[in-house]
Amino acid sequence: MIKLISKDWTIDNIDTVLFDKDGTFIDLHYFWGKMTELRSLKVIETFQLNPVNHSKLCDILGYNIETKKMIPEGITALYSRVKIIEIFVNKLKDFNIYTTEKEITDIFDKVSIDFYSEIEKYTKPIENAIDFIKELRKNNIKIGVVTSDSVVSTELTIKNFNWESLFDVVIGRETSEYTKESGIPTKIALEALNSSSENTVMIGDAPMDYISAKNAGIKNTILVSTGQISSDKLKDTSPYVIESLKDLECLKI
């Protein structure tokens, strides 16, 4: 067991930590920014749109090309993939594109295949988060990933950085028919780790992570502002908020 200590609070009796991926231990802006740009370009190619619309499509998907940042209130920050596609299909009507969720899903899937083949080009770790995960491992803590991204993408990332020894289980969008917010993927992670919700903490960068944990019976969720949402905003969701994982101490008890 460990206790997790920040300058403002302490969480005791933890033997399992579940992590969100993007914005928590992977640079969200770089990863999803590149993915969004490629998706928008593929939509332009498929529907023969004027390339001038590239930045507008990226904005709809929640990425600002000029700042190279994901937009805090953008749909990628707020929703799971299914909902993102539903909203995007409706927004495309403004460009006189009348398509289906299946067609956009197929486009996104094709982009993902190309993206994953060169994932090392599009992925940057959040180094202090990786240092923290390594510290948890030294203390024999069970560690899992629960992400809205795919298992394939996550496992490729883990393999690329030689992190196989750091994570015990990876739960992604294809693990369950239910979305992350439902709490079902998080419950699957707990079952795979043979862990109880009482001794587990979730660490993420967005309200979705808090909701996922709560619906799985996990009382404590730590939110870090290394994603696209400020610490002030995150405090509206969880009392356990830090700027980054370098601000969290792991103490064996």
SERO-4910 file (N, C-alpha, C, O; in steps of 0.05 Angstrom, whole numbers):
BEGIN
 pado doro    nc1    nc2    nc3   cac1   cac2   cac3    cc1    cc2    cc3    oc1    oc2    oc3
  Met    A     17    -24      0      0      0      0     18     25      0     40     25     10
  Ile    A      7     47    -11     20     72    -11      0     94     -4    -24     90     -4
  Lys    A     11    117      3     -5    141      4      6    161    -16     30    162    -21
  Leu    A    -12    176    -28     -5    196    -48     -8    223    -36    -30    230    -25
  Ile    A     13    240    -37     13    265    -22     20    288    -41     39    288    -55
  Ser    A      2    308    -39      8    334    -53     11    355    -30      9    348     -7
  Lys    A     16    379    -38     19    400    -17     -7    407     -3     -7    419     18
  Asp    A    -30    398    -16    -56    405     -5    -72    382      6    -91    387     21
  Trp    A    -65    357     -1    -82    335      7    -66    309      6    -44    307     -5
  Thr    A    -78    288     19    -66    261     19    -88    240     14   -111    243     24
  Ile    A    -81    220     -2    -99    198     -7    -85    173      3    -63    166     -6
  Asp    A    -98    158     22    -85    135     35    -94    108     23   -114    107      9
  Asn    A    -79     88     30    -87     60     26    -92     53     -4   -114     44    -10
  Ile    A    -73     59    -20    -75     54    -49    -57     31    -57    -33     32    -51
  Asp    A    -68     12    -72    -51     -9    -83    -53    -11   -113    -40    -27   -126
  Thr    A    -71      5   -125    -76      5   -154    -79     33   -164    -94     49   -152
  Val    A    -67     39   -186    -70     66   -199    -77     61   -228    -63     47   -243
  Leu    A    -99     73   -237   -108     72   -265   -103     99   -278   -109    120   -267
  Phe    A    -91     99   -302    -84    123   -316   -100    126   -341   -103    107   -357
  Asp    A   -109    150   -346   -116    158   -373    -90    161   -389    -68    163   -376
  Lys    A    -91    161   -415    -66    163   -431    -60    191   -440    -41    204   -430
  Asp    A    -76    202   -458    -70    227   -471    -76    251   -453    -98    254   -443
  Gly    A    -55    267   -449    -57    289   -431    -49    282   -403    -45    300   -386
  Thr    A    -45    257   -397    -37    247   -371     -8    237   -371      8    246   -354
  Phe    A     -2    219   -389     27    212   -392     37    215   -421     60    210   -426
  Ile    A     19    221   -439     26    227   -467     17    256   -474     -5    264   -467
  Asp    A     35    271   -488     28    298   -495      4    298   -514      6    290   -537
  Leu    A    -18    307   -503    -44    306   -517    -44    325   -542    -54    317   -563
  His    A    -33    349   -539    -34    368   -560    -19    358   -585    -28    362   -608
  Tyr    A      4    346   -581     20    336   -604      6    312   -617      2    311   -641
  Phe    A     -2    293   -600    -14    268   -610    -40    273   -625    -43    266   -648
  Trp    A    -59    286   -611    -86    290   -623    -86    312   -643   -103    313   -661
  Gly    A    -67    331   -640    -64    352   -660    -57    340   -687    -69    347   -708
  Lys    A    -37    323   -687    -29    309   -712    -51    292   -723    -56    292   -747
  Met    A    -65    277   -706    -87    260   -715   -109    277   -727   -120    269   -748
  Thr    A   -116    299   -714   -137    316   -724   -130    328   -752   -147    329   -769
  Glu    A   -105    337   -755    -97    348   -781   -100    327   -803   -109    333   -825
  Leu    A    -91    302   -797    -93    281   -817   -122    274   -824   -129    269   -847
  Arg    A   -139    273   -803   -167    268   -808   -180    289   -825   -195    283   -844
  Ser    A   -174    314   -820   -185    336   -835   -176    335   -864   -192    340   -882
  Leu    A   -151    330   -868   -141    328   -896   -154    305   -911   -159    307   -935
  Lys    A   -159    283   -897   -172    260   -910   -201    267   -917   -210    258   -938
  Val    A   -214    282   -901   -242    290   -907   -242    308   -931   -259    306   -949
  Ile    A   -223    327   -932   -220    345   -955   -216    329   -981   -228    335  -1002
  Glu    A   -198    309   -980   -192    292  -1003   -216    276  -1011   -223    275  -1035
  Thr    A   -230    264   -992   -253    246   -998   -276    261  -1011   -288    251  -1030
  Phe    A   -282    285  -1000   -306    300  -1009   -298    323  -1028   -315    339  -1035
  Gln    A   -273    324  -1035   -263    344  -1055   -270    372  -1046   -279    389  -1061
  Leu    A   -265    377  -1020   -268    404  -1009   -245    422  -1016   -223    412  -1022
  Asn    A   -249    448  -1016   -227    467  -1019   -208    464   -995   -217    465   -973
  Pro    A   -182    461  -1000   -163    459   -978   -163    482   -958   -153    479   -936
  Val    A   -174    505   -966   -176    527   -948   -192    520   -923   -190    534   -903
  Asn    A   -208    499   -925   -226    491   -903   -211    474   -882   -223    466   -862
  His    A   -186    469   -887   -171    451   -868   -172    461   -839   -178    445   -821
  Ser    A   -165    486   -835   -165    496   -808   -192    497   -795   -195    493   -771
  Lys    A   -213    502   -812   -240    502   -801   -249    474   -792   -261    471   -771
  Leu    A   -241    454   -807   -248    426   -799   -233    418   -774   -244    405   -756
  Cys    A   -208    427   -772   -193    422   -747   -206    435   -723   -207    424   -701
  Asp    A   -215    460   -727   -229    474   -705   -254    458   -696   -258    456   -672
  Ile    A   -269    448   -715   -293    433   -708   -285    408   -691   -299    401   -672
  Leu    A   -263    396   -698   -254    372   -684   -239    379   -658   -231    361   -643
  Gly    A   -235    405   -653   -224    413   -628   -194    418   -627   -181    416   -607
  Tyr    A   -182    426   -651   -154    432   -652   -149    458   -666   -160    462   -688
  Asn    A   -133    476   -654   -127    502   -666    -99    500   -679    -79    497   -665
  Ile    A    -99    502   -705    -74    499   -720    -53    521   -713    -30    515   -711
  Glu    A    -63    545   -709    -45    568   -703    -31    564   -677     -6    569   -675
  Thr    A    -45    557   -656    -33    554   -629    -20    526   -625     -5    522   -607
  Lys    A    -27    508   -643    -19    480   -641    -28    468   -615    -13    452   -602
  Lys    A    -52    475   -606    -63    465   -581    -91    454   -586   -106    465   -603
  Met    A    -98    433   -571   -126    425   -570   -142    445   -555   -133    457   -536
  Ile    A   -167    450   -565   -184    470   -553   -198    459   -528   -211    438   -530
  Pro    A   -195    472   -505   -207    461   -480   -236    454   -482   -245    434   -471
  Glu    A   -252    470   -496   -280    465   -499   -287    450   -525   -310    447   -532
  Gly    A   -266    440   -539   -270    425   -563   -282    398   -559   -281    387   -537
  Ile    A   -293    386   -580   -308    361   -577   -289    338   -570   -297    319   -557
  Thr    A   -263    339   -578   -245    318   -571   -240    318   -541   -235    297   -529
  Ala    A   -241    341   -528   -237    343   -499   -261    332   -484   -258    322   -462
  Leu    A   -285    335   -496   -309    330   -481   -322    303   -485   -336    293   -467
  Tyr    A   -317    291   -508   -334    267   -515   -317    243   -524   -293    246   -530
  Ser    A   -330    221   -524   -318    196   -534   -319    196   -565   -333    213   -576
  Arg    A   -306    178   -577   -304    177   -607   -331    176   -621   -335    190   -641
  Val    A   -349    160   -611   -375    157   -624   -390    184   -624   -401    191   -645
  Lys    A   -390    198   -602   -403    224   -601   -389    245   -618   -402    261   -631
  Ile    A   -362    244   -619   -347    262   -635   -355    259   -665   -359    279   -679
  Ile    A   -357    234   -674   -365    229   -702   -393    238   -707   -398    250   -728
  Glu    A   -411    234   -688   -439    243   -692   -440    273   -695   -454    283   -713
  Ile    A   -426    288   -678   -426    317   -680   -412    326   -706   -422    345   -719
  Phe    A   -390    313   -713   -376    321   -737   -393    317   -763   -392    334   -780
  Val    A   -407    295   -764   -425    290   -787   -445    313   -790   -450    323   -812
  Asn    A   -457    322   -768   -476    344   -769   -463    371   -777   -475    386   -792
  Lys    A   -439    376   -767   -424    400   -774   -417    401   -803   -415    422   -815
  Leu    A   -412    378   -815   -404    377   -843   -426    386   -862   -421    394   -885
  Lys    A   -450    387   -852   -473    397   -868   -469    427   -875   -479    436   -895
  Asp    A   -454    441   -858   -448    469   -863   -430    472   -888   -428    494   -899
  Phe    A   -417    450   -896   -400    451   -919   -414    437   -943   -401    430   -963
  Asn    A   -440    433   -940   -456    419   -960   -446    390   -964   -447    379   -986
  Ile    A   -437    378   -943   -429    350   -943   -449    334   -927   -452    339   -903
  Tyr    A   -464    317   -940   -484    300   -927   -474    271   -928   -476    258   -948
  Thr    A   -464    263   -905   -452    237   -903   -463    222   -879   -483    231   -867
  Thr    A   -452    199   -873   -462    182   -851   -440    178   -830   -416    183   -836
  Glu    A   -448    171   -807   -429    165   -786   -411    142   -793   -387    142   -786
  Lys    A   -421    122   -808   -405    100   -817   -383    109   -836   -360    100   -834
  Glu    A   -390    127   -855   -370    136   -874   -348    152   -860   -324    148   -867
  Ile    A   -355    169   -841   -335    184   -826   -318    165   -809   -294    169   -806
  Thr    A   -331    145   -797   -317    125   -781   -296    111   -798   -273    107   -790
  Asp    A   -304    104   -822   -285     90   -841   -262    108   -848   -239     99   -849
  Ile    A   -267    134   -852   -246    153   -858   -227    155   -834   -202    154   -837
  Phe    A   -238    158   -810   -221    160   -786   -204    134   -783   -181    136   -775
  Asp    A   -217    111   -788   -202     86   -785   -179     84   -805   -157     74   -798
  Lys    A   -183     93   -830   -162     93   -850   -138    111   -841   -115    103   -844
  Val    A   -145    134   -831   -125    152   -821   -109    140   -798    -85    142   -796
  Ser    A   -124    126   -780   -111    113   -757    -90     93   -765    -69     91   -753
  Ile    A    -96     77   -786    -78     57   -795    -51     70   -804    -30     60   -796
  Asp    A    -53     91   -819    -29    105   -828    -15    118   -803     10    117   -801
  Phe    A    -31    129   -786    -20    143   -762     -4    123   -745     18    129   -736
  Tyr    A    -17    100   -740     -4     80   -722     21     68   -734     39     60   -720
  Ser    A     23     68   -761     47     57   -774     71     75   -769     94     65   -772
  Glu    A     66    100   -762     89    118   -756     84    132   -729     90    156   -726
  Ile    A     74    117   -710     66    129   -685     88    142   -670     84    161   -654
  Glu    A    113    133   -674    136    145   -661    140    174   -669    151    190   -654
  Lys    A    130    181   -693    132    209   -702    112    227   -689    117    252   -687
  Tyr    A     91    216   -678     69    232   -669     65    231   -638     45    241   -628
  Thr    A     84    219   -624     80    214   -596    103    225   -579    126    219   -584
  Lys    A     96    241   -559    116    252   -540    107    245   -512     84    251   -504
  Pro    A    124    234   -496    116    229   -468    116    254   -451    130    274   -458
  Ile    A    100    254   -430    102    274   -409    121    262   -389    114    245   -373
  Glu    A    146    272   -389    168    258   -375    163    255   -345    169    235   -333
  Asn    A    153    276   -332    149    274   -303    128    254   -296    128    242   -274
  Ala    A    109    250   -314     88    229   -310    101    201   -311     94    184   -295
  Ile    A    118    197   -331    132    171   -333    150    166   -309    151    143   -299
  Asp    A    163    187   -299    179    184   -275    162    175   -251    170    158   -235
  Phe    A    138    187   -250    119    180   -228    110    151   -230    108    136   -211
  Ile    A    103    143   -255     95    115   -259    117     95   -252    112     74   -240
  Lys    A    142    102   -258    164     85   -251    167     83   -220    174     62   -210
  Glu    A    162    105   -207    163    105   -177    141     87   -166    145     73   -147
  Leu    A    117     88   -178     96     70   -169    104     41   -173     99     24   -156
  Arg    A    116     35   -195    125      7   -201    145     -2   -180    145    -26   -172
  Lys    A    163     15   -172    183      8   -152    170      0   -126    180    -15   -110
  Asn    A    146     12   -121    131      6    -96    110    -17   -100     92    -20    -84
  Asn    A    113    -31   -122     97    -55   -128     67    -48   -130     50    -64   -122
  Ile    A     61    -25   -141     33    -17   -145     23    -29   -171     38    -29   -191
  Lys    A     -1    -38   -172    -14    -48   -196    -21    -23   -213    -33     -4   -203
  Ile    A    -15    -24   -239    -19     -1   -256    -34     -9   -282    -26    -28   -296
  Gly    A    -55      6   -288    -70      1   -312    -74     27   -328    -72     49   -317
  Val    A    -81     23   -354    -88     46   -371   -117     42   -379   -125     21   -389
  Val    A   -133     63   -376   -161     63   -386   -164     88   -403   -163    111   -394
  Thr    A   -167     84   -429   -166    105   -448   -189    103   -468   -199     81   -474
  Ser    A   -197    126   -479   -216    126   -501   -203    121   -528   -217    115   -548
  Asp    A   -176    121   -528   -162    114   -552   -162     83   -555   -172     70   -537
  Ser    A   -152     73   -577   -153     44   -581   -132     29   -565   -111     41   -557
  Val    A   -136      4   -560   -116    -13   -547    -92    -15   -566    -69    -14   -557
  Val    A    -97    -17   -592    -75    -20   -612    -57      4   -610    -32      1   -607
  Ser    A    -68     29   -610    -52     53   -608    -36     54   -582    -12     61   -582
  Thr    A    -50     48   -560    -37     49   -534    -14     29   -532      7     36   -521
  Glu    A    -19      5   -540      2    -16   -538     25    -10   -557     48    -16   -550
  Leu    A     20      2   -580     42     10   -598     59     32   -585     83     32   -586
  Thr    A     45     50   -571     60     72   -557     77     60   -535    100     67   -532
  Ile    A     65     42   -519     80     30   -497    104     14   -508    126     16   -496
  Lys    A    100      0   -529    122    -15   -541    144      3   -552    168     -2   -548
  Asn    A    136     25   -565    155     43   -577    174     55   -557    197     60   -563
  Phe    A    164     61   -532    180     72   -511    191     52   -491    203     59   -471
  Asn    A    187     26   -498    197      5   -480    186      7   -452    200      4   -432
  Trp    A    160     11   -450    146     14   -425    130    -11   -417    114    -10   -399
  Glu    A    136    -33   -430    120    -57   -425    119    -65   -396     99    -76   -386
  Ser    A    141    -61   -382    143    -69   -354    128    -50   -335    126    -56   -311
  Leu    A    119    -27   -345    106     -8   -328     76    -12   -324     65     -4   -304
  Phe    A     63    -25   -344     34    -27   -343     25    -56   -343     35    -73   -358
  Asp    A      6    -62   -326     -5    -89   -323    -28    -95   -341    -32   -118   -349
  Val    A    -43    -74   -349    -66    -79   -366    -72    -53   -382    -68    -31   -372
  Val    A    -82    -57   -406    -90    -34   -423   -119    -39   -431   -126    -59   -444
  Ile    A   -136    -20   -425   -164    -20   -432   -170      3   -451   -165     26   -444
  Gly    A   -180     -3   -475   -185     18   -495   -213     16   -506   -230      1   -496
  Arg    A   -219     32   -526   -246     34   -535   -257      8   -547   -282      4   -547
  Glu    A   -240     -9   -558   -250    -34   -569   -253    -56   -548   -262    -78   -554
  Thr    A   -245    -51   -523   -248    -71   -502   -277    -76   -495   -284    -98   -488
  Ser    A   -293    -55   -497   -321    -57   -489   -339    -41   -508   -329    -22   -520
  Glu    A   -363    -49   -511   -382    -34   -527   -391     -8   -513   -403      9   -525
  Tyr    A   -385     -6   -487   -392     17   -472   -370     38   -472   -347     31   -473
  Thr    A   -378     63   -470   -359     85   -470   -344     87   -444   -353     75   -424
  Lys    A   -322    101   -444   -306    105   -420   -323    117   -397   -321    109   -374
  Glu    A   -340    137   -405   -356    151   -384   -374    132   -369   -382    138   -346
  Ser    A   -382    110   -382   -401     92   -369   -390     79   -344   -404     70   -326
  Gly    A   -363     78   -342   -350     64   -320   -344     35   -325   -329     23   -310
  Ile    A   -356     24   -346   -353     -5   -352   -324    -12   -359   -313    -31   -348
  Pro    A   -310      4   -376   -282     -2   -382   -265     -1   -357   -246    -17   -354
  Thr    A   -271     18   -339   -256     20   -314   -261     -4   -296   -242    -14   -284
  Lys    A   -285    -14   -295   -291    -38   -280   -277    -62   -292   -267    -79   -277
  Ile    A   -275    -63   -318   -260    -85   -331   -231    -84   -323   -218   -105   -318
  Ala    A   -219    -60   -321   -191    -58   -312   -188    -68   -283   -169    -82   -277
  Leu    A   -207    -60   -266   -206    -69   -238   -207   -100   -236   -192   -112   -221
  Glu    A   -225   -111   -252   -227   -141   -252   -202   -154   -262   -193   -174   -251
  Ala    A   -190   -143   -283   -166   -154   -294   -142   -153   -275   -125   -170   -275
  Leu    A   -142   -132   -258   -121   -129   -239   -127   -142   -212   -110   -142   -194
  Asn    A   -151   -153   -209   -161   -164   -184   -159   -143   -162   -149   -149   -140
  Ser    A   -168   -119   -168   -166    -96   -150   -193    -87   -141   -213    -91   -155
  Ser    A   -194    -75   -117   -219    -64   -107   -220    -34   -113   -200    -21   -114
  Ser    A   -244    -24   -117   -247      5   -122   -238     22    -97   -229     44   -100
  Glu    A   -241     10    -74   -234     25    -49   -204     31    -47   -197     51    -36
  Asn    A   -188     14    -59   -159     18    -57   -147     27    -84   -123     23    -89
  Thr    A   -163     38   -100   -155     47   -127   -159     77   -130   -178     88   -120
  Val    A   -140     89   -144   -143    117   -152   -141    119   -182   -125    105   -195
  Met    A   -157    137   -194   -155    143   -222   -140    169   -225   -144    188   -210
  Ile    A   -122    170   -245   -108    195   -252   -113    202   -281   -107    186   -299
  Gly    A   -124    226   -285   -130    234   -312   -127    264   -315   -117    278   -297
  Asp    A   -137    275   -338   -134    303   -343   -160    317   -350   -160    340   -359
  Ala    A   -182    303   -347   -208    314   -356   -231    303   -340   -228    282   -327
  Pro    A   -254    317   -339   -277    308   -324   -286    280   -332   -296    265   -316
  Met    A   -281    272   -358   -288    245   -367   -275    224   -349   -287    203   -343
  Asp    A   -251    229   -341   -236    209   -324   -249    207   -296   -251    185   -285
  Tyr    A   -258    230   -286   -272    230   -260   -298    214   -262   -305    198   -245
  Ile    A   -313    220   -283   -339    207   -287   -335    176   -290   -350    161   -278
  Ser    A   -315    169   -306   -310    140   -310   -303    126   -283   -314    105   -278
  Ala    A   -287    139   -267   -279    128   -241   -303    126   -222   -308    106   -210
  Lys    A   -318    148   -221   -342    149   -203   -362    127   -210   -372    113   -193
  Asn    A   -367    123   -236   -386    102   -245   -375     74   -241   -391     55   -243
  Ala    A   -350     72   -235   -338     46   -229   -335     42   -199   -324     21   -190
  Gly    A   -344     61   -183   -342     59   -154   -317     69   -142   -312     65   -118
  Ile    A   -300     82   -158   -275     93   -148   -280    121   -136   -291    138   -150
  Lys    A   -273    125   -111   -280    150    -98   -261    173   -104   -268    196   -105
  Asn    A   -235    166   -109   -215    186   -111   -203    188   -139   -192    168   -150
  Thr    A   -206    211   -152   -194    216   -178   -177    240   -177   -186    262   -169
  Ile    A   -152    237   -184   -132    259   -186   -132    269   -214   -128    254   -233
  Leu    A   -136    295   -218   -136    308   -244   -111    326   -247   -106    342   -229
  Val    A    -97    323   -269    -73    339   -274    -79    358   -297    -93    351   -316
  Ser    A    -67    382   -296    -72    402   -317    -51    401   -339    -43    421   -350
  Thr    A    -42    377   -345    -22    373   -367    -36    367   -393    -23    363   -413
  Gly    A    -63    367   -393    -78    362   -417    -87    389   -430    -70    406   -436
  Gln    A   -113    392   -433   -123    416   -445   -142    432   -428   -155    451   -437
  Ile    A   -143    425   -402   -161    439   -384   -145    449   -360   -129    435   -349
  Ser    A   -150    474   -353   -134    487   -331   -141    475   -304   -162    463   -301
  Ser    A   -123    479   -286   -127    468   -259   -151    481   -245   -166    468   -231
  Asp    A   -156    507   -251   -179    520   -239   -205    507   -248   -224    503   -232
  Lys    A   -207    501   -274   -230    487   -285   -233    459   -274   -255    451   -267
  Leu    A   -211    445   -271   -212    418   -261   -221    416   -233   -233    396   -224
  Lys    A   -216    437   -217   -225    438   -189   -256    439   -187   -266    433   -165
  Asp    A   -269    445   -208   -298    444   -208   -308    415   -208   -331    409   -202
  Thr    A   -290    397   -216   -297    368   -218   -287    352   -195   -302    336   -183
  Ser    A   -262    355   -188   -249    339   -167   -234    356   -147   -223    377   -154
  Pro    A   -234    348   -121   -219    363   -101   -189    357   -103   -172    372    -91
  Tyr    A   -182    336   -118   -154    328   -120   -143    336   -147   -144    322   -167
  Val    A   -132    360   -148   -121    372   -173    -92    381   -169    -86    394   -149
  Ile    A    -75    375   -188    -47    384   -187    -40    394   -215    -53    388   -235
  Glu    A    -18    409   -216     -9    420   -241      4    398   -259     -1    397   -283
  Ser    A     19    381   -246     31    358   -260     39    337   -240     37    341   -216
  Leu    A     46    313   -250     52    291   -231     78    294   -217     84    278   -199
  Lys    A     94    314   -224    118    319   -208    110    331   -181    127    332   -162
  Asp    A     85    340   -178     75    352   -153     63    331   -135     51    338   -114
  Leu    A     66    306   -142     54    284   -126     76    265   -115     92    256   -130
  Glu    A     75    261    -89     94    243    -76     81    216    -71     58    215    -62
  Cys    A     96    195    -75     87    168    -69    102    157    -45    127    155    -46
  Leu    A     88    151    -24    101    142      1     90    114      9     66    111     12
  Lys    A    108     95     12    100     68     20     91     68     49    103     81     66
  Ile    A     69     53     55     59     52     82     55     22     91     47     17    113
***
